């Protein structure tokens, strides 16, 4: 049996996908605080958020059971 087919490794892979997206979302949102009002690009921010929403929807269904997934949705 391949060690990477072990359920623990599969779960770790799923969690890696979830937390990677979570970190990208948090970093992006935190970056918005550094933008001066005159430089705010609402269209870019909206596109970023739509992209995150689509990426969240494309995550494997098994991840939607995790508390961390719910936290990502709230963010």
N, CA, C and O atoms as a Maestro MAE file, in Angstrom:
{
 s_m_m2io_version
 :::
 2.0.0
}

f_m_ct {
 s_m_title
 :::
 protein
 m_atom[300] {
  # First column is atom index #
  i_m_mmod_type
  r_m_x_coord
  r_m_y_coord
  r_m_z_coord
  i_m_residue_number
  s_m_chain_name
  s_m_pdb_residue_name
  s_m_pdb_atom_name
  i_m_atomic_number
  :::
  1 25 0.853 -1.193 0.000 1 A "UNK " " N  " 7
  2 3 0.000 0.000 0.000 1 A "UNK " " CA " 6
  3 2 0.884 1.237 0.000 1 A "UNK " " C  " 6
  4 15 1.845 1.326 0.764 1 A "UNK " " O  " 8
  5 25 0.563 2.158 -0.833 2 A "UNK " " N  " 7
  6 3 1.273 3.429 -0.924 2 A "UNK " " CA " 6
  7 2 0.954 4.267 0.308 2 A "UNK " " C  " 6
  8 15 -0.214 4.416 0.668 2 A "UNK " " O  " 8
  9 25 1.979 4.816 0.960 3 A "UNK " " N  " 7
  10 3 1.757 5.587 2.189 3 A "UNK " " CA " 6
  11 2 0.921 6.836 1.945 3 A "UNK " " C  " 6
  12 15 0.303 7.365 2.868 3 A "UNK " " O  " 8
  13 25 0.903 7.311 0.691 4 A "UNK " " N  " 7
  14 3 0.136 8.526 0.405 4 A "UNK " " CA " 6
  15 2 -1.344 8.236 0.207 4 A "UNK " " C  " 6
  16 15 -2.140 9.170 0.107 4 A "UNK " " O  " 8
  17 25 -1.732 6.969 0.149 5 A "UNK " " N  " 7
  18 3 -3.149 6.642 0.034 5 A "UNK " " CA " 6
  19 2 -3.771 6.395 1.402 5 A "UNK " " C  " 6
  20 15 -4.962 6.101 1.504 5 A "UNK " " O  " 8
  21 25 -2.981 6.512 2.430 6 A "UNK " " N  " 7
  22 3 -3.446 6.354 3.796 6 A "UNK " " CA " 6
  23 2 -4.462 7.465 4.107 6 A "UNK " " C  " 6
  24 15 -4.244 8.613 3.718 6 A "UNK " " O  " 8
  25 25 -5.555 7.150 4.794 7 A "UNK " " N  " 7
  26 3 -6.563 8.175 5.100 7 A "UNK " " CA " 6
  27 2 -6.001 9.416 5.793 7 A "UNK " " C  " 6
  28 15 -6.490 10.524 5.569 7 A "UNK " " O  " 8
  29 25 -4.995 9.242 6.619 8 A "UNK " " N  " 7
  30 3 -4.416 10.398 7.313 8 A "UNK " " CA " 6
  31 2 -3.774 11.347 6.307 8 A "UNK " " C  " 6
  32 15 -3.940 12.563 6.405 8 A "UNK " " O  " 8
  33 25 -3.043 10.795 5.341 9 A "UNK " " N  " 7
  34 3 -2.401 11.639 4.334 9 A "UNK " " CA " 6
  35 2 -3.434 12.307 3.432 9 A "UNK " " C  " 6
  36 15 -3.260 13.456 3.026 9 A "UNK " " O  " 8
  37 25 -4.508 11.586 3.119 10 A "UNK " " N  " 7
  38 3 -5.572 12.178 2.313 10 A "UNK " " CA " 6
  39 2 -6.226 13.345 3.054 10 A "UNK " " C  " 6
  40 15 -6.502 14.392 2.469 10 A "UNK " " O  " 8
  41 25 -6.467 13.147 4.344 11 A "UNK " " N  " 7
  42 3 -7.067 14.212 5.149 11 A "UNK " " CA " 6
  43 2 -6.128 15.401 5.260 11 A "UNK " " C  " 6
  44 15 -6.566 16.550 5.193 11 A "UNK " " O  " 8
  45 25 -4.844 15.132 5.430 12 A "UNK " " N  " 7
  46 3 -3.866 16.221 5.494 12 A "UNK " " CA " 6
  47 2 -3.829 17.001 4.187 12 A "UNK " " C  " 6
  48 15 -3.684 18.223 4.196 12 A "UNK " " O  " 8
  49 25 -3.958 16.310 3.082 13 A "UNK " " N  " 7
  50 3 -3.999 16.983 1.782 13 A "UNK " " CA " 6
  51 2 -5.210 17.889 1.664 13 A "UNK " " C  " 6
  52 15 -5.111 19.004 1.152 13 A "UNK " " O  " 8
  53 25 -6.355 17.410 2.139 14 A "UNK " " N  " 7
  54 3 -7.572 18.221 2.120 14 A "UNK " " CA " 6
  55 2 -7.408 19.460 3.002 14 A "UNK " " C  " 6
  56 15 -7.768 20.571 2.612 14 A "UNK " " O  " 8
  57 25 -6.864 19.246 4.182 15 A "UNK " " N  " 7
  58 3 -6.666 20.369 5.096 15 A "UNK " " CA " 6
  59 2 -5.668 21.382 4.531 15 A "UNK " " C  " 6
  60 15 -5.818 22.586 4.738 15 A "UNK " " O  " 8
  61 25 -4.659 20.896 3.825 16 A "UNK " " N  " 7
  62 3 -3.685 21.789 3.200 16 A "UNK " " CA " 6
  63 2 -4.380 22.693 2.190 16 A "UNK " " C  " 6
  64 15 -4.104 23.892 2.136 16 A "UNK " " O  " 8
  65 25 -5.279 22.127 1.391 17 A "UNK " " N  " 7
  66 3 -6.029 22.931 0.411 17 A "UNK " " CA " 6
  67 2 -6.864 23.987 1.118 17 A "UNK " " C  " 6
  68 15 -6.895 25.147 0.706 17 A "UNK " " O  " 8
  69 25 -7.533 23.581 2.171 18 A "UNK " " N  " 7
  70 3 -8.407 24.493 2.903 18 A "UNK " " CA " 6
  71 2 -7.619 25.631 3.540 18 A "UNK " " C  " 6
  72 15 -7.969 26.800 3.378 18 A "UNK " " O  " 8
  73 25 -6.560 25.292 4.261 19 A "UNK " " N  " 7
  74 3 -5.797 26.320 4.960 19 A "UNK " " CA " 6
  75 2 -4.982 27.190 4.013 19 A "UNK " " C  " 6
  76 15 -4.717 28.352 4.318 19 A "UNK " " O  " 8
  77 25 -4.584 26.648 2.877 20 A "UNK " " N  " 7
  78 3 -3.895 27.475 1.882 20 A "UNK " " CA " 6
  79 2 -4.831 28.564 1.372 20 A "UNK " " C  " 6
  80 15 -4.452 29.732 1.285 20 A "UNK " " O  " 8
  81 25 -6.053 28.172 1.037 21 A "UNK " " N  " 7
  82 3 -7.028 29.158 0.577 21 A "UNK " " CA " 6
  83 2 -7.349 30.143 1.700 21 A "UNK " " C  " 6
  84 15 -7.437 31.347 1.458 21 A "UNK " " O  " 8
  85 25 -7.524 29.648 2.915 22 A "UNK " " N  " 7
  86 3 -7.812 30.511 4.060 22 A "UNK " " CA " 6
  87 2 -6.714 31.567 4.228 22 A "UNK " " C  " 6
  88 15 -7.006 32.747 4.419 22 A "UNK " " O  " 8
  89 25 -5.456 31.138 4.155 23 A "UNK " " N  " 7
  90 3 -4.343 32.083 4.304 23 A "UNK " " CA " 6
  91 2 -4.307 33.112 3.185 23 A "UNK " " C  " 6
  92 15 -4.014 34.282 3.427 23 A "UNK " " O  " 8
  93 25 -4.601 32.687 1.969 24 A "UNK " " N  " 7
  94 3 -4.633 33.625 0.846 24 A "UNK " " CA " 6
  95 2 -5.728 34.667 1.060 24 A "UNK " " C  " 6
  96 15 -5.513 35.858 0.832 24 A "UNK " " O  " 8
  97 25 -6.894 34.216 1.497 25 A "UNK " " N  " 7
  98 3 -8.014 35.132 1.749 25 A "UNK " " CA " 6
  99 2 -7.643 36.134 2.838 25 A "UNK " " C  " 6
  100 15 -7.832 37.338 2.665 25 A "UNK " " O  " 8
  101 25 -7.121 35.649 3.949 26 A "UNK " " N  " 7
  102 3 -6.754 36.528 5.065 26 A "UNK " " CA " 6
  103 2 -5.674 37.523 4.643 26 A "UNK " " C  " 6
  104 15 -5.776 38.711 4.948 26 A "UNK " " O  " 8
  105 25 -4.645 37.050 3.949 27 A "UNK " " N  " 7
  106 3 -3.563 37.942 3.502 27 A "UNK " " CA " 6
  107 2 -4.092 39.017 2.553 27 A "UNK " " C  " 6
  108 15 -3.703 40.181 2.641 27 A "UNK " " O  " 8
  109 25 -4.976 38.617 1.653 28 A "UNK " " N  " 7
  110 3 -5.537 39.576 0.693 28 A "UNK " " CA " 6
  111 2 -6.383 40.621 1.407 28 A "UNK " " C  " 6
  112 15 -6.253 41.817 1.144 28 A "UNK " " O  " 8
  113 25 -7.235 40.177 2.295 29 A "UNK " " N  " 7
  114 3 -8.100 41.113 3.018 29 A "UNK " " CA " 6
  115 2 -7.267 42.047 3.888 29 A "UNK " " C  " 6
  116 15 -7.541 43.246 3.948 29 A "UNK " " O  " 8
  117 25 -6.258 41.512 4.559 30 A "UNK " " N  " 7
  118 3 -5.388 42.367 5.367 30 A "UNK " " CA " 6
  119 2 -4.660 43.391 4.503 30 A "UNK " " C  " 6
  120 15 -4.389 44.503 4.957 30 A "UNK " " O  " 8
  121 25 -4.346 43.032 3.282 31 A "UNK " " N  " 7
  122 3 -3.693 43.963 2.363 31 A "UNK " " CA " 6
  123 2 -4.594 45.127 1.983 31 A "UNK " " C  " 6
  124 15 -4.102 46.208 1.661 31 A "UNK " " O  " 8
  125 25 -5.896 44.926 2.015 32 A "UNK " " N  " 7
  126 3 -6.826 46.007 1.692 32 A "UNK " " CA " 6
  127 2 -6.709 47.162 2.684 32 A "UNK " " C  " 6
  128 15 -6.954 48.313 2.323 32 A "UNK " " O  " 8
  129 25 -6.343 46.869 3.913 33 A "UNK " " N  " 7
  130 3 -6.234 47.909 4.933 33 A "UNK " " CA " 6
  131 2 -5.087 48.879 4.646 33 A "UNK " " C  " 6
  132 15 -5.067 49.994 5.167 33 A "UNK " " O  " 8
  133 25 -4.144 48.455 3.825 34 A "UNK " " N  " 7
  134 3 -2.992 49.297 3.503 34 A "UNK " " CA " 6
  135 2 -3.226 50.193 2.290 34 A "UNK " " C  " 6
  136 15 -2.364 50.998 1.935 34 A "UNK " " O  " 8
  137 25 -4.376 50.057 1.661 35 A "UNK " " N  " 7
  138 3 -4.672 50.842 0.456 35 A "UNK " " CA " 6
  139 2 -5.271 52.190 0.856 35 A "UNK " " C  " 6
  140 15 -6.226 52.257 1.630 35 A "UNK " " O  " 8
  141 25 -4.704 53.233 0.327 36 A "UNK " " N  " 7
  142 3 -5.262 54.581 0.557 36 A "UNK " " CA " 6
  143 2 -6.615 54.675 -0.149 36 A "UNK " " C  " 6
  144 15 -6.826 54.055 -1.192 36 A "UNK " " O  " 8
  145 25 -7.519 55.449 0.426 37 A "UNK " " N  " 7
  146 3 -8.860 55.570 -0.138 37 A "UNK " " CA " 6
  147 2 -8.839 55.993 -1.600 37 A "UNK " " C  " 6
  148 15 -9.650 55.515 -2.393 37 A "UNK " " O  " 8
  149 25 -7.942 56.863 -1.957 38 A "UNK " " N  " 7
  150 3 -7.896 57.344 -3.348 38 A "UNK " " CA " 6
  151 2 -7.423 56.258 -4.308 38 A "UNK " " C  " 6
  152 15 -7.634 56.362 -5.516 38 A "UNK " " O  " 8
  153 25 -6.783 55.215 -3.777 39 A "UNK " " N  " 7
  154 3 -6.257 54.140 -4.616 39 A "UNK " " CA " 6
  155 2 -7.122 52.878 -4.611 39 A "UNK " " C  " 6
  156 15 -6.762 51.880 -5.236 39 A "UNK " " O  " 8
  157 25 -8.253 52.914 -3.915 40 A "UNK " " N  " 7
  158 3 -9.113 51.735 -3.824 40 A "UNK " " CA " 6
  159 2 -9.690 51.419 -5.200 40 A "UNK " " C  " 6
  160 15 -10.256 52.284 -5.868 40 A "UNK " " O  " 8
  161 25 -9.536 50.167 -5.607 41 A "UNK " " N  " 7
  162 3 -10.079 49.680 -6.879 41 A "UNK " " CA " 6
  163 2 -11.180 48.671 -6.550 41 A "UNK " " C  " 6
  164 15 -10.929 47.478 -6.377 41 A "UNK " " O  " 8
  165 25 -12.394 49.184 -6.471 42 A "UNK " " N  " 7
  166 3 -13.538 48.357 -6.064 42 A "UNK " " CA " 6
  167 2 -13.725 47.177 -7.010 42 A "UNK " " C  " 6
  168 15 -14.065 46.079 -6.569 42 A "UNK " " O  " 8
  169 25 -13.510 47.386 -8.281 43 A "UNK " " N  " 7
  170 3 -13.683 46.305 -9.247 43 A "UNK " " CA " 6
  171 2 -12.689 45.171 -8.973 43 A "UNK " " C  " 6
  172 15 -13.065 44.001 -9.034 43 A "UNK " " O  " 8
  173 25 -11.440 45.499 -8.675 44 A "UNK " " N  " 7
  174 3 -10.444 44.482 -8.367 44 A "UNK " " CA " 6
  175 2 -10.809 43.741 -7.085 44 A "UNK " " C  " 6
  176 15 -10.722 42.514 -7.027 44 A "UNK " " O  " 8
  177 25 -11.214 44.481 -6.063 45 A "UNK " " N  " 7
  178 3 -11.602 43.848 -4.800 45 A "UNK " " CA " 6
  179 2 -12.786 42.916 -5.027 45 A "UNK " " C  " 6
  180 15 -12.802 41.797 -4.515 45 A "UNK " " O  " 8
  181 25 -13.766 43.367 -5.785 46 A "UNK " " N  " 7
  182 3 -14.934 42.541 -6.083 46 A "UNK " " CA " 6
  183 2 -14.524 41.279 -6.837 46 A "UNK " " C  " 6
  184 15 -15.013 40.189 -6.539 46 A "UNK " " O  " 8
  185 25 -13.626 41.424 -7.813 47 A "UNK " " N  " 7
  186 3 -13.146 40.264 -8.564 47 A "UNK " " CA " 6
  187 2 -12.384 39.295 -7.664 47 A "UNK " " C  " 6
  188 15 -12.526 38.079 -7.797 47 A "UNK " " O  " 8
  189 25 -11.575 39.832 -6.747 48 A "UNK " " N  " 7
  190 3 -10.859 38.985 -5.794 48 A "UNK " " CA " 6
  191 2 -11.847 38.170 -4.964 48 A "UNK " " C  " 6
  192 15 -11.671 36.966 -4.779 48 A "UNK " " O  " 8
  193 25 -12.882 38.835 -4.470 49 A "UNK " " N  " 7
  194 3 -13.854 38.158 -3.618 49 A "UNK " " CA " 6
  195 2 -14.651 37.111 -4.385 49 A "UNK " " C  " 6
  196 15 -14.954 36.044 -3.853 49 A "UNK " " O  " 8
  197 25 -14.990 37.415 -5.635 50 A "UNK " " N  " 7
  198 3 -15.688 36.432 -6.469 50 A "UNK " " CA " 6
  199 2 -14.795 35.218 -6.739 50 A "UNK " " C  " 6
  200 15 -15.265 34.080 -6.748 50 A "UNK " " O  " 8
  201 25 -13.501 35.475 -6.959 51 A "UNK " " N  " 7
  202 3 -12.555 34.385 -7.166 51 A "UNK " " CA " 6
  203 2 -12.472 33.503 -5.921 51 A "UNK " " C  " 6
  204 15 -12.480 32.276 -6.025 51 A "UNK " " O  " 8
  205 25 -12.395 34.122 -4.753 52 A "UNK " " N  " 7
  206 3 -12.342 33.351 -3.514 52 A "UNK " " CA " 6
  207 2 -13.611 32.525 -3.328 52 A "UNK " " C  " 6
  208 15 -13.557 31.370 -2.906 52 A "UNK " " O  " 8
  209 25 -14.736 33.123 -3.644 53 A "UNK " " N  " 7
  210 3 -16.013 32.421 -3.515 53 A "UNK " " CA " 6
  211 2 -16.034 31.199 -4.439 53 A "UNK " " C  " 6
  212 15 -16.471 30.122 -4.032 53 A "UNK " " O  " 8
  213 25 -15.569 31.361 -5.666 54 A "UNK " " N  " 7
  214 3 -15.524 30.244 -6.614 54 A "UNK " " CA " 6
  215 2 -14.554 29.164 -6.153 54 A "UNK " " C  " 6
  216 15 -14.847 27.973 -6.258 54 A "UNK " " O  " 8
  217 25 -13.405 29.579 -5.647 55 A "UNK " " N  " 7
  218 3 -12.416 28.613 -5.167 55 A "UNK " " CA " 6
  219 2 -12.947 27.851 -3.961 55 A "UNK " " C  " 6
  220 15 -12.679 26.660 -3.802 55 A "UNK " " O  " 8
  221 25 -13.696 28.536 -3.120 56 A "UNK " " N  " 7
  222 3 -14.293 27.897 -1.945 56 A "UNK " " CA " 6
  223 2 -15.323 26.849 -2.387 56 A "UNK " " C  " 6
  224 15 -15.384 25.756 -1.825 56 A "UNK " " O  " 8
  225 25 -16.115 27.186 -3.376 57 A "UNK " " N  " 7
  226 3 -17.125 26.253 -3.887 57 A "UNK " " CA " 6
  227 2 -16.495 25.019 -4.520 57 A "UNK " " C  " 6
  228 15 -17.079 23.936 -4.489 57 A "UNK " " O  " 8
  229 25 -15.305 25.177 -5.095 58 A "UNK " " N  " 7
  230 3 -14.636 24.072 -5.782 58 A "UNK " " CA " 6
  231 2 -13.868 23.144 -4.844 58 A "UNK " " C  " 6
  232 15 -13.352 22.115 -5.280 58 A "UNK " " O  " 8
  233 25 -13.787 23.496 -3.569 59 A "UNK " " N  " 7
  234 3 -13.101 22.628 -2.615 59 A "UNK " " CA " 6
  235 2 -13.859 21.308 -2.509 59 A "UNK " " C  " 6
  236 15 -15.079 21.283 -2.668 59 A "UNK " " O  " 8
  237 25 -13.157 20.223 -2.244 60 A "UNK " " N  " 7
  238 3 -13.825 18.924 -2.106 60 A "UNK " " CA " 6
  239 2 -14.938 18.958 -1.052 60 A "UNK " " C  " 6
  240 15 -14.827 19.629 -0.026 60 A "UNK " " O  " 8
  241 25 -15.998 18.225 -1.332 61 A "UNK " " N  " 7
  242 3 -17.162 18.220 -0.439 61 A "UNK " " CA " 6
  243 2 -16.821 17.789 0.981 61 A "UNK " " C  " 6
  244 15 -17.441 18.260 1.934 61 A "UNK " " O  " 8
  245 25 -15.853 16.908 1.132 62 A "UNK " " N  " 7
  246 3 -15.467 16.439 2.457 62 A "UNK " " CA " 6
  247 2 -14.987 17.548 3.366 62 A "UNK " " C  " 6
  248 15 -15.100 17.447 4.588 62 A "UNK " " O  " 8
  249 25 -14.452 18.609 2.781 63 A "UNK " " N  " 7
  250 3 -13.953 19.731 3.577 63 A "UNK " " CA " 6
  251 2 -15.080 20.558 4.180 63 A "UNK " " C  " 6
  252 15 -14.878 21.247 5.180 63 A "UNK " " O  " 8
  253 25 -16.237 20.497 3.593 64 A "UNK " " N  " 7
  254 3 -17.348 21.330 4.052 64 A "UNK " " CA " 6
  255 2 -17.856 20.907 5.427 64 A "UNK " " C  " 6
  256 15 -18.664 21.609 6.037 64 A "UNK " " O  " 8
  257 25 -17.385 19.765 5.912 65 A "UNK " " N  " 7
  258 3 -17.758 19.297 7.246 65 A "UNK " " CA " 6
  259 2 -16.853 19.862 8.333 65 A "UNK " " C  " 6
  260 15 -17.184 19.762 9.515 65 A "UNK " " O  " 8
  261 25 -15.737 20.445 7.969 66 A "UNK " " N  " 7
  262 3 -14.765 20.954 8.933 66 A "UNK " " CA " 6
  263 2 -15.184 22.326 9.459 66 A "UNK " " C  " 6
  264 15 -15.740 23.141 8.723 66 A "UNK " " O  " 8
  265 25 -14.914 22.565 10.719 67 A "UNK " " N  " 7
  266 3 -15.181 23.874 11.310 67 A "UNK " " CA " 6
  267 2 -14.391 24.960 10.588 67 A "UNK " " C  " 6
  268 15 -14.875 26.081 10.435 67 A "UNK " " O  " 8
  269 25 -13.186 24.638 10.145 68 A "UNK " " N  " 7
  270 3 -12.348 25.610 9.450 68 A "UNK " " CA " 6
  271 2 -13.008 26.064 8.149 68 A "UNK " " C  " 6
  272 15 -12.825 27.210 7.737 68 A "UNK " " O  " 8
  273 25 -13.767 25.193 7.501 69 A "UNK " " N  " 7
  274 3 -14.471 25.582 6.285 69 A "UNK " " CA " 6
  275 2 -15.522 26.643 6.602 69 A "UNK " " C  " 6
  276 15 -15.678 27.612 5.859 69 A "UNK " " O  " 8
  277 25 -16.233 26.457 7.696 70 A "UNK " " N  " 7
  278 3 -17.242 27.435 8.111 70 A "UNK " " CA " 6
  279 2 -16.584 28.779 8.424 70 A "UNK " " C  " 6
  280 15 -17.136 29.830 8.096 70 A "UNK " " O  " 8
  281 25 -15.424 28.752 9.047 71 A "UNK " " N  " 7
  282 3 -14.691 29.998 9.340 71 A "UNK " " CA " 6
  283 2 -14.290 30.700 8.044 71 A "UNK " " C  " 6
  284 15 -14.382 31.923 7.940 71 A "UNK " " O  " 8
  285 25 -13.846 29.921 7.058 72 A "UNK " " N  " 7
  286 3 -13.463 30.489 5.765 72 A "UNK " " CA " 6
  287 2 -14.676 31.137 5.109 72 A "UNK " " C  " 6
  288 15 -14.558 32.226 4.548 72 A "UNK " " O  " 8
  289 25 -15.819 30.504 5.164 73 A "UNK " " N  " 7
  290 3 -17.036 31.066 4.571 73 A "UNK " " CA " 6
  291 2 -17.413 32.384 5.230 73 A "UNK " " C  " 6
  292 15 -17.892 33.297 4.558 73 A "UNK " " O  " 8
  293 25 -17.201 32.492 6.543 74 A "UNK " " N  " 7
  294 3 -17.540 33.724 7.265 74 A "UNK " " CA " 6
  295 2 -16.606 34.854 6.872 74 A "UNK " " C  " 6
  296 15 -16.999 36.020 6.894 74 A "UNK " " O  " 8
  297 25 -15.361 34.516 6.510 75 A "UNK " " N  " 7
  298 3 -14.360 35.503 6.167 75 A "UNK " " CA " 6
  299 2 -14.693 36.088 4.840 75 A "UNK " " C  " 6
  300 15 -13.970 36.954 4.348 75 A "UNK " " O  " 8
  :::
 }
 m_bond[299] {
  # First column is bond index #
  i_m_from
  i_m_to
  i_m_order
  :::
  1 1 2 1
  2 2 3 1
  3 3 4 2
  4 3 5 1
  5 5 6 1
  6 6 7 1
  7 7 8 2
  8 7 9 1
  9 9 10 1
  10 10 11 1
  11 11 12 2
  12 11 13 1
  13 13 14 1
  14 14 15 1
  15 15 16 2
  16 15 17 1
  17 17 18 1
  18 18 19 1
  19 19 20 2
  20 19 21 1
  21 21 22 1
  22 22 23 1
  23 23 24 2
  24 23 25 1
  25 25 26 1
  26 26 27 1
  27 27 28 2
  28 27 29 1
  29 29 30 1
  30 30 31 1
  31 31 32 2
  32 31 33 1
  33 33 34 1
  34 34 35 1
  35 35 36 2
  36 35 37 1
  37 37 38 1
  38 38 39 1
  39 39 40 2
  40 39 41 1
  41 41 42 1
  42 42 43 1
  43 43 44 2
  44 43 45 1
  45 45 46 1
  46 46 47 1
  47 47 48 2
  48 47 49 1
  49 49 50 1
  50 50 51 1
  51 51 52 2
  52 51 53 1
  53 53 54 1
  54 54 55 1
  55 55 56 2
  56 55 57 1
  57 57 58 1
  58 58 59 1
  59 59 60 2
  60 59 61 1
  61 61 62 1
  62 62 63 1
  63 63 64 2
  64 63 65 1
  65 65 66 1
  66 66 67 1
  67 67 68 2
  68 67 69 1
  69 69 70 1
  70 70 71 1
  71 71 72 2
  72 71 73 1
  73 73 74 1
  74 74 75 1
  75 75 76 2
  76 75 77 1
  77 77 78 1
  78 78 79 1
  79 79 80 2
  80 79 81 1
  81 81 82 1
  82 82 83 1
  83 83 84 2
  84 83 85 1
  85 85 86 1
  86 86 87 1
  87 87 88 2
  88 87 89 1
  89 89 90 1
  90 90 91 1
  91 91 92 2
  92 91 93 1
  93 93 94 1
  94 94 95 1
  95 95 96 2
  96 95 97 1
  97 97 98 1
  98 98 99 1
  99 99 100 2
  100 99 101 1
  101 101 102 1
  102 102 103 1
  103 103 104 2
  104 103 105 1
  105 105 106 1
  106 106 107 1
  107 107 108 2
  108 107 109 1
  109 109 110 1
  110 110 111 1
  111 111 112 2
  112 111 113 1
  113 113 114 1
  114 114 115 1
  115 115 116 2
  116 115 117 1
  117 117 118 1
  118 118 119 1
  119 119 120 2
  120 119 121 1
  121 121 122 1
  122 122 123 1
  123 123 124 2
  124 123 125 1
  125 125 126 1
  126 126 127 1
  127 127 128 2
  128 127 129 1
  129 129 130 1
  130 130 131 1
  131 131 132 2
  132 131 133 1
  133 133 134 1
  134 134 135 1
  135 135 136 2
  136 135 137 1
  137 137 138 1
  138 138 139 1
  139 139 140 2
  140 139 141 1
  141 141 142 1
  142 142 143 1
  143 143 144 2
  144 143 145 1
  145 145 146 1
  146 146 147 1
  147 147 148 2
  148 147 149 1
  149 149 150 1
  150 150 151 1
  151 151 152 2
  152 151 153 1
  153 153 154 1
  154 154 155 1
  155 155 156 2
  156 155 157 1
  157 157 158 1
  158 158 159 1
  159 159 160 2
  160 159 161 1
  161 161 162 1
  162 162 163 1
  163 163 164 2
  164 163 165 1
  165 165 166 1
  166 166 167 1
  167 167 168 2
  168 167 169 1
  169 169 170 1
  170 170 171 1
  171 171 172 2
  172 171 173 1
  173 173 174 1
  174 174 175 1
  175 175 176 2
  176 175 177 1
  177 177 178 1
  178 178 179 1
  179 179 180 2
  180 179 181 1
  181 181 182 1
  182 182 183 1
  183 183 184 2
  184 183 185 1
  185 185 186 1
  186 186 187 1
  187 187 188 2
  188 187 189 1
  189 189 190 1
  190 190 191 1
  191 191 192 2
  192 191 193 1
  193 193 194 1
  194 194 195 1
  195 195 196 2
  196 195 197 1
  197 197 198 1
  198 198 199 1
  199 199 200 2
  200 199 201 1
  201 201 202 1
  202 202 203 1
  203 203 204 2
  204 203 205 1
  205 205 206 1
  206 206 207 1
  207 207 208 2
  208 207 209 1
  209 209 210 1
  210 210 211 1
  211 211 212 2
  212 211 213 1
  213 213 214 1
  214 214 215 1
  215 215 216 2
  216 215 217 1
  217 217 218 1
  218 218 219 1
  219 219 220 2
  220 219 221 1
  221 221 222 1
  222 222 223 1
  223 223 224 2
  224 223 225 1
  225 225 226 1
  226 226 227 1
  227 227 228 2
  228 227 229 1
  229 229 230 1
  230 230 231 1
  231 231 232 2
  232 231 233 1
  233 233 234 1
  234 234 235 1
  235 235 236 2
  236 235 237 1
  237 237 238 1
  238 238 239 1
  239 239 240 2
  240 239 241 1
  241 241 242 1
  242 242 243 1
  243 243 244 2
  244 243 245 1
  245 245 246 1
  246 246 247 1
  247 247 248 2
  248 247 249 1
  249 249 250 1
  250 250 251 1
  251 251 252 2
  252 251 253 1
  253 253 254 1
  254 254 255 1
  255 255 256 2
  256 255 257 1
  257 257 258 1
  258 258 259 1
  259 259 260 2
  260 259 261 1
  261 261 262 1
  262 262 263 1
  263 263 264 2
  264 263 265 1
  265 265 266 1
  266 266 267 1
  267 267 268 2
  268 267 269 1
  269 269 270 1
  270 270 271 1
  271 271 272 2
  272 271 273 1
  273 273 274 1
  274 274 275 1
  275 275 276 2
  276 275 277 1
  277 277 278 1
  278 278 279 1
  279 279 280 2
  280 279 281 1
  281 281 282 1
  282 282 283 1
  283 283 284 2
  284 283 285 1
  285 285 286 1
  286 286 287 1
  287 287 288 2
  288 287 289 1
  289 289 290 1
  290 290 291 1
  291 291 292 2
  292 291 293 1
  293 293 294 1
  294 294 295 1
  295 295 296 2
  296 295 297 1
  297 297 298 1
  298 298 299 1
  299 299 300 2
  :::
 }
}
